[in-house]
Amino acid sequence: MLSKKRIFVSGIIVFIILFAVMDYTSPTSEEMEQWMMDENDIVCTEDGGVKDCMKNDQAIWGRSGHFRNVGFFSSYERNYEYDTGEQMTFRTFGFLGMIIRMEDGRVWELVN
């Protein structure tokens, strides 16, 4: 029969392995940025260090946001502003190599 100490040590080892896998597969900010741009048909070009982005033939002139990686998951929020003044916000959640679109709400508040 297994002792309590052996079960405890085995549990710790399984937890460490699980956490390492989750950390390794958590998407990076670059992966989340690229996914978000592909999903929303945003095309960016870089010329001399200046990045110009377009969506539906409209220039996007303002970009701001944040990326948070807490080891086993990551979150990414990006705000875009068109030259017309219209603003768009995109939120994503990354977990085990998957990226999921998020809406503003209670769940988003919990992960941020």
QUIWODA-V531660 format. One line per field, one symbol per residue. phi: phi as a letter, one per 30 degrees, with the letter a starting at -180 (. if undefined). psi: psi as a letter, one per 30 degrees, with the letter a starting at -180 (. if undefined). burial: I if it has 24 or more other C-alpha atoms within 12 Angstrom, else O. A space follows every 50 residues. Layout:
phi: ???
psi: ???
burial: ???
This chain:
phi: .dddddddddddddddddddddddcddddddddddddddchcccbbbiic ccbbbhicdccbbalbbbbcjcabbbbbccbdddjdcbbcbbbcahicbb dccdlddddddc
psi: kkleeeeeeeeeeeeeeeeeeeeefkkleeeeeeeeeefghkkkkkjhfk jkkkkhgkkjfkklalkkjgdflllkkkkkklfffkkkkkklkkkhfkkk kllkaeeeeef.
burial: OOOOOOOOOOOOOOOOOOOOOOOOOIIIIOOIIOIIIOOOOIOIOOOOOO OOIIOOOOIIOOIOOOIIIOOIIIIIIIIIOOOOOOOOIIIIIIIOOOII IIOOOOOOOOIO
